[in-house]
Each structure stands twice: as structure tokens, then as C-alpha cells.
Amino acid sequence: MPAVAPKCRSTTSTCPWRVLQAYAEAGADVLYAPGLRSVDEIRAVVQAVAPRPVNVLMGMAGVPLSVNQLQDLGVKRISVGSSLARAALGALQRAALEIHEQGTFSYGEQALPFAQLNDLFRR
């Protein structure tokens, strides 16, 4: 049974799942679907292009889905884009603001210990 596509948020006449269907029909090996934000959107895209594998972008604010949930929806690949770098830069900004605004250094409690950092570089 064909999937019911979610309401398109696009201002153009081409919705993301239609583009992915075209790529699937053209023989794409993996279909990258950035910007999907809900279980319904992801499920619809996965079903619409089955059996082709779908790659989604995670690490966005307001999208609290887990790896297990994505696997259950049929997602085969997960990208995190710039989210890890943005998370690190967010920590840097919070630490700098703490020093500037409060004059404290409690951010250090969450810092990676030197021994663990050195072990990472030895691998």
C-alpha cells in the first residue's frame, strides 16, 4: 500500500518526497532526506521510496528522535551534519559567558579530562 505523504511545507510545487521518489526511480543507492522533523514525515518518506535506503539528518533542535526510533521507522543511515561542531561551540560560548558574566569557572567540571583526551589522540 502506498504511503500517505505528509503535508508539504515547501513553497514550491515539488515536495521533498517527490524529489526522492524521482531519485529512487533513477537508481540512487541511498536517498538523503535532510529537514524531516517528525515521525510521520520520516515514515512517509521511507515508505514512499522503499526499498531504497533513506538517510536522515539529525541533531537539530526540536527533533528528539533516537537511533532506535529511526531504525524502527526504517531509516538506514543517519547524518549529524554540523550538529557536533555546533554543540562544541555552544559549550565554548556558555563557558565564556560564565567567565564574563559570573566570574566563575564551573564549566570545567564537564570538561574532558586530559588523560582521556590524550588517550583519544594515541589511538
C-alpha positions as CSV (number, residue, x, y, z in Angstrom):
1,M,0.0,0.0,0.0
2,P,1.5,3.4,-0.9
3,A,2.4,5.8,1.9
4,V,0.4,8.9,2.5
5,A,2.8,11.8,2.1
6,P,2.9,14.4,4.9
7,K,1.7,17.9,4.2
8,C,4.4,19.6,2.2
9,R,6.0,22.7,3.9
10,S,7.7,23.6,0.6
11,T,6.6,26.8,-1.2
12,T,7.4,25.2,-4.5
13,S,5.3,22.6,-6.3
14,T,8.0,20.0,-5.7
15,C,7.8,18.3,-2.3
16,P,10.9,16.5,-0.8
17,W,9.4,13.0,-1.0
18,R,8.5,13.5,-4.7
19,V,12.1,14.5,-5.5
20,L,13.4,11.5,-3.5
21,Q,11.0,9.2,-5.4
22,A,12.5,10.6,-8.7
23,Y,16.0,9.9,-7.5
24,A,14.9,6.3,-6.4
25,E,13.4,5.7,-9.9
26,A,16.6,7.0,-11.4
27,G,18.6,4.3,-9.4
28,A,20.0,6.2,-6.5
29,D,21.7,3.9,-4.0
30,V,20.8,6.0,-0.9
31,L,18.3,8.8,-0.6
32,Y,19.3,11.7,1.6
33,A,16.4,13.5,3.3
34,P,17.5,16.4,5.4
35,G,15.0,18.6,7.2
36,L,12.5,15.9,8.2
37,R,11.3,16.7,11.7
38,S,8.6,14.3,12.6
39,V,7.9,10.6,12.8
40,D,5.1,11.0,10.3
41,E,7.4,12.8,7.8
42,I,10.1,10.2,8.1
43,R,7.8,7.2,7.9
44,A,6.1,8.6,4.8
45,V,9.4,9.2,3.0
46,V,10.8,5.8,4.0
47,Q,7.6,4.1,2.7
48,A,7.4,6.3,-0.4
49,V,10.9,5.3,-1.7
50,A,11.1,1.7,-0.3
51,P,13.1,-0.4,-0.8
52,R,15.8,2.2,-1.3
53,P,17.6,3.2,2.0
54,V,16.9,6.6,3.4
55,N,19.5,8.8,5.1
56,V,18.1,11.5,7.5
57,L,19.8,14.5,9.2
58,M,19.6,14.6,13.0
59,G,21.0,16.8,15.7
60,M,18.5,19.6,15.1
61,A,16.8,21.4,17.9
62,G,13.2,20.2,18.4
63,V,13.8,16.7,16.9
64,P,14.2,14.4,19.8
65,L,14.2,11.1,17.9
66,S,16.7,8.4,19.0
67,V,18.8,6.0,16.8
68,N,16.4,3.2,17.9
69,Q,13.3,5.1,16.9
70,L,14.9,6.0,13.5
71,Q,15.8,2.3,12.9
72,D,12.2,1.3,13.8
73,L,11.0,3.8,11.2
74,G,13.2,2.1,8.6
75,V,16.0,4.7,8.4
76,K,19.2,3.1,7.2
77,R,21.7,5.9,7.6
78,I,21.9,8.9,10.0
79,S,23.9,12.1,9.4
80,V,24.6,14.7,12.0
81,G,25.7,17.5,9.7
82,S,27.2,20.4,11.7
83,S,25.4,19.5,15.0
84,L,28.5,18.1,16.8
85,A,30.5,21.2,15.9
86,R,27.6,23.5,16.9
87,A,27.3,21.6,20.2
88,A,31.0,22.1,20.9
89,L,30.8,25.8,20.0
90,G,27.7,26.1,22.3
91,A,29.8,24.7,25.2
92,L,32.6,27.2,24.4
93,Q,30.1,30.1,24.3
94,R,28.5,29.0,27.6
95,A,31.9,28.8,29.3
96,A,33.0,32.2,28.0
97,L,29.7,33.7,29.1
98,E,30.1,32.1,32.6
99,I,33.5,33.7,33.0
100,H,32.4,37.1,31.7
101,E,29.0,37.3,33.4
102,Q,29.6,35.4,36.7
103,G,33.3,35.4,37.1
104,T,33.2,31.6,37.7
105,F,34.8,28.5,36.1
106,S,32.3,25.7,36.9
107,Y,32.2,24.8,33.2
108,G,35.5,22.9,33.9
109,E,33.5,20.2,35.7
110,Q,32.2,19.0,32.4
111,A,35.5,19.3,30.5
112,L,37.1,16.2,29.1
113,P,40.0,15.2,31.4
114,F,43.5,15.5,30.0
115,A,44.2,11.7,30.4
116,Q,41.1,10.8,28.4
117,L,41.9,13.4,25.7
118,N,45.5,12.1,25.4
119,D,44.1,8.6,25.0
120,L,42.0,9.7,22.2
121,F,45.0,11.1,20.3
122,R,47.0,7.9,20.9
123,R,44.5,5.7,19.0
